[in-house]
Every structure is written in structure tokens, then in C-alpha cells.
């Protein structure tokens, strides 16, 4: 293949990755300190505090479903600009939200805008990544999300505690405003997916309906995300139970492992496909949860986070790349929508289900129970492999360019 077509680190790819970093940084800077601010400023109940996450997630899921359909029709730029504008306006609206109702409304509006933007940007990125380097490219692109996840809460909490809520909002406004001068030239240079199907995708069944090949990786992503929901929601409470002063350090060590493994796992995916990665990664995730459940020192916590991060940083881009390769280019918006929606839904389910388990046991035991969802992850995938092996027309070696279901 021509070297130009194989080039990954183009100016457009770098700028799209930076835009994605800024979008997720805006989210993470406000989402972590917001619960504490709401509880203190409005004396809100635990249920009302949880509504800020629930309504945001539901709005983002609905917006992604709409955006996926719109992207198929070729109105990508409008979706991106509207999404970013809504996110900017909602962030600005926090300054004038003097009641719980107004603040909840801003969270819903932000969820809609974020859902539209977080579907469009990765779809644009996947469209310019060479097909044979898709796993590697999406691995690097996903690092922007991981970096935002690790830095955002730290920056946001520090600004809220030291400078106040208004300063935090102004900082997040600057972050999202920076996206506009970067993304406007990109929308002119990066062309939307054309209706024509390239040769690489001729093996994909071209049906007008929903691509059923997305269901399996979406289910597996949901199962994995349930465990991550338990980490996001209860790691600090687990820290109190286990007498760990800085349990939130788990996410920093986890992010470090993700940064290390993603470029490597992406290259393995491009050479050998998801078969070489998913089961070993699930085992690492299970090991991380069990190590965490018995952690009573910072060193043990770090070991658990590194183990979990290696698995998490491999499974995420592998599933996303797999989903993208199951559809033609004009449906990659739908694939990204399904990927992020299954991630958000899994986190929400994990918070609810694992929270109920923790009520009747301990947080340490809860994480051991959470590992059962990853056992189910392995079982579901094993059934898929067994079914595929029985079909004579399926290849024995699942390469990164395979489009088999």
C-alpha cells in the first residue's frame, strides 16, 4: 500500500486527538467536584446528587443514537458544531444556575452536546486512520480520554477548593472554547464517510437495518464497564473501609497502565486481531479486582490498579476497533455510538447493582463479586469463538482486517 495512505500521525489525526482530549477534560474537570458542590451548596440528598450523573448519561445516550443516524446521512459538521455549542452554553449556564432545577437542566443540555461531540470526533478519527493500523490508531486516540480521566478530576477539585466554583466554570469554558479554532479547519479537510463501500469492507453484509455484528462487542463492553462503574462510584468508600488514605490514587496508577499498554495492544490487534487480546485482558481485569479487594496498603493498591489498567487499556480499544471494522464507513458513527452508550450504560448499571451488593456485604467482597461479570464476559466470548469455529466459511486466523461476524 502507498506510504501516504499508511501514515498514522497526520496533522489532522493529532488535532482530532487534541480536540477529544479537551472535550473529555471539560467533562472530567466538572463532573468530579460537582457532586460535592451540589451537596454542600444545595444541601441535596444522595438521590438528588446521583441524578446529576443519571440524567447526564441518559441525555448523552439519546444524543448519540440520534447523532449516529445523522452521521449516516452526511450531516456530520452540523452535528459536531451543534454539540460543541450546546456543551459550551451549558457550561456557561452553570454560572446562573441558582436552583437545583436549573443546574439539572444544564446537565441535561451538556449531556446532549457531549453525546453529539463524543460520537462525531472518534468517527472523524476512525475515518482517517489507515485500515491496517486501525487498532493502533484508535489506541492512541483513546489515550486522550484516559489522560482527561486522570488529570480532569485532580484539576477540577483543586480549582474548586482553592478558587471557588465560578473559577472552575471559567476554566472549563476556556477548555471547551479552545476546541473551536482547532476543529473548524478539520471539518473542511476531513471528508465525511462516502456512501460508496471501499474494497476493505466488501465482506461486511450490506444491510439497511441495524448491524447485528455490533451486539456482541457491545454486550462485552457493557459487562466490562459494570466493573468500572463500581470503581468510579465506590473506590473512596472502599478506601475508608480498608483504611487507605488515598484510594483515589487507583485512577492515577490505572491511567499510567492504560497509557503504557494502549500503543502495544493496538499493534497486536492489527497483526492478530481480537482473539489474541480479549481473554488475557479479561483475566488481568479479574486479577486487578481481586488484588484491590484485599488491598490495605498504597503499594498493594498500585499493583491492583496497574493490573486492572493493563486489562482495561487493552479491552477498550480492542472492542472499539472490532466494532468499527464490522460496519462500512458511513455507519462508523453508529459503531462509535454503540461503543460509548454500552460503556455509559455499564457504568450506570455497575453503580446500582454493585451498590446493592455492598449494602449486604463489604466493599472488598463487592469487587470480588464484580469479577463475575468478567467471567461472564469470557463465557460469552468463548461461545462466540466456538460458534465461529463451526462455520467452515470463517477464517481460522482473525486478522485486524477481518470483517467476519
JOPE-V52754 format. One line per field, one symbol per residue. ss: DSSP state (H for helix, E for strand, - for the rest). psi: psi as a letter, one per 40 degrees, with the letter a starting at -180 (. if undefined). Layout:
ss = ???
psi = ???
This chain:
ss = --HHHH----HHHHHHHHHHHHHHHHHHHHHHHHHHHHHHHH---HHHHHHHHHHHHHHHHHHHHHHHHHHH---HHHHHHHHHHHHHHHHHHHHH---HHHHHHHHHHHHHHHHHHHHHHHHHHHHH--HHHHHHHHHHHHHHHHHHHHHHHHHHHHHHHHH-HHHHHHHHHHHHHHHHHHHHHHHHH---------HHH-----------HHHHHHHHHHHHHHHHHHHHHHHHHHHHH-------HHHHHHHHHHHHHHHHHHHHHHHH-HHH-HHHHHHHHHHHHHHHH----HHHHHHHHHHHHHHHHHHHHHHHHHHH----HHHHHHHHHHHHHHHHHHHHHHHHHHHHHHH---HHHHHHHHHHHHHHHHHHHHHHHHHHHH---------------
psi = ihdddehdgiddddddddddddddddddddddeddddddddefiidddddddddddddddddddddddddddeefddddddddddddddddddddegeiddddddddddddddddddeddddddddeehhdefddddddddeddddddddddddddddddddeidddddddddddddddddddddddddhiihidihiddeeehhgidahheeedddddddddddddddddddedddddddefhdgdeeddddddddddddddddddddddeaededddddddddddddddddeheidddddddddddddddedddddddddddeeiideeddddddddddddddddddddddddddddebiddddddddeddddddddddddddddddehdeiidhgideifi.
